Structure formats: C-alpha cells, structure tokens
Amino acid sequence: MIRLDELPEDIQARVQTTRERVALLHGELPANSLVVWTAGNVSERVEGTNLFVIKPSGVRYDELSAHTMVVCTLDGKKIEDGTPASLSPSSDTAAHAYVYRHMPQVGGVVHTHSTYATAFAAVHRPIPCVLTMMGDEFGGEIPVGPFAIIGDDSIGRGIVETLKESRSPAVLMANHGPFTIGKNAEAAVKAAVMVEEVARTVAAAEQLGTVVPVAQEHIDALYDRYQNVYGQH
C-alpha cells in the first residue's frame, strides 16, 4: 500500500494543500443548504499525481478538518495517509474515482442531496434551460443520468456517459441527486450551488405557468460570453 510519508516531499505538500482546500470547501455545502447531517461529499484531484482527496464516510460536517480528509488512488483505494485505519472514504468514492479516470480534464467532483435538484432527479426530469443564468453556467439543460446503486462505479459510469456529450457540469442522477464536476473542487462546488439555485427557480416558475425555453442561439451566445469574457482574466 502507498504510504503518504514515503512519497516525495513536494507531493506530500500538494496532498496537504489539497486536504486543507477540500476540508474548507465542505463548509460551503451546509452553508448553502445543499446537505443535511453527513450526506454529500467534495473531492479534488491532487495535481500531478494519481491521487485524490475526499470526505470520510459518515462524519458530520462540524467534525471535518484537513487531517480527516481521506487520500485515495484513482482506483478508489485509501492510502496510508495518516488518518485512523477506521476512517474510511465516502461511500461515493468509487464514483468519484471513475470520473477522474475517464475525464482527465476534471479536477473536482461534488455530490449533494439538495432539495430542488434532487426533486427533479426523483421524477427523472432534466432542468430545462429557461434562464439566462442556465445558459451562462450550464450551456443548456441540466441532464438526468441513469439510476445506479451506490457502492461500485455504476454511478461514475452514469455521470461520464451523461456528461460526455453535454456542456453541463452537473448531472441529476435518477432517484439520487446531483453530481457536479469542475476544473477543481471550487468550480465543482460552485456548480453544485448553482444547480440548486436554478432548480428552485424553475420549480417556482412552473407553479406560475408554462416556462419558456431560451433559444439555442441565445444559449450559445450566453455560454460563450460567460465562459470566455465574464469576470477577471
């Protein structure tokens, strides 16, 4: 088994920085009402390695720290990372690992059970692109992925297959909830916050009447501007 303390010092430093960042980003999930109790998880690839950092299974958010973050290989196996042997990685680790192995551009993965996005997942409905914010952030509708059982890489396969033809960084796994991806964990957390925001707004709009889709040409223009022009560069 790989031992963290036997890896080169620069890699150990990168792992520690990633653990600190992932621990901090977990705070955004309850802060944005995306999870309850111990549900949900954030992971991030350790740059330049075949390792990633993820939340431990069944640990409450107020008990998380950089030290409790679990380090895994891209096969989803925990390494000797200095955490107690009893501290196992998230039950979604196999799904995260599968995404990292098959989507090399992805540096962060997040899973939540946020209420409105999960409601769309429960009825197997994509979130239609009826808001300019959705054009900006998701480049179209937020798709629904297949039903998959937790524990192996079935969820990961569903995420990859659904998103490989989509610009969306979010997928609603059927009867389960949203998974989001990004260039790093912060980007994936942002996508998780935004998918719940648009899900809540669309659900409210549908109570008022028939929602009106944004035309594809406008979606394309919005997405290009937001991804390439908006913000500081």
Stockholm file with secondary structure:
# STOCKHOLM 1.0

chainA/1-233         MIRLDELPEDIQARVQTTRERVALLHGELPANSLVVWTAGNVSERVEGTNLFVIKPSGVRYDELSAHTMVVCTLDGKKIEDGTPASLSPSSDTAAHAYVYRHMPQVGGVVHTHSTYATAFAAVHRPIPCVLTMMGDEFGGEIPVGPFAIIGDDSIGRGIVETLKESRSPAVLMANHGPFTIGKNAEAAVKAAVMVEEVARTVAAAEQLGTVVPVAQEHIDALYDRYQNVYGQH
#=GR chainA/1-233 SS CCBGGGSCHHHHHHHHHHHHHHHHHHTHHHHTTCCCTTCCEEEEECTTSSEEEECBTTCCGGGCCGGGCEEEETTSCBCBCSSCTTCCBCTTHHHHHHHHHHCTTCCEEEECCCHHHHHHHHTTCCBCCCSHHHHHHHSSCBCEECCCCTTSTHHHHHHHHHHTTCSCSEEEETTTEEEEEESSHHHHHHHHHHHHHHHHHHHHHHHHSCCCCCCHHHHHHHHHHHHHTSSCC
#=GC SS_cons         CCBGGGSCHHHHHHHHHHHHHHHHHHTHHHHTTCCCTTCCEEEEECTTSSEEEECBTTCCGGGCCGGGCEEEETTSCBCBCSSCTTCCBCTTHHHHHHHHHHCTTCCEEEECCCHHHHHHHHTTCCBCCCSHHHHHHHSSCBCEECCCCTTSTHHHHHHHHHHTTCSCSEEEETTTEEEEEESSHHHHHHHHHHHHHHHHHHHHHHHHSCCCCCCHHHHHHHHHHHHHTSSCC
//
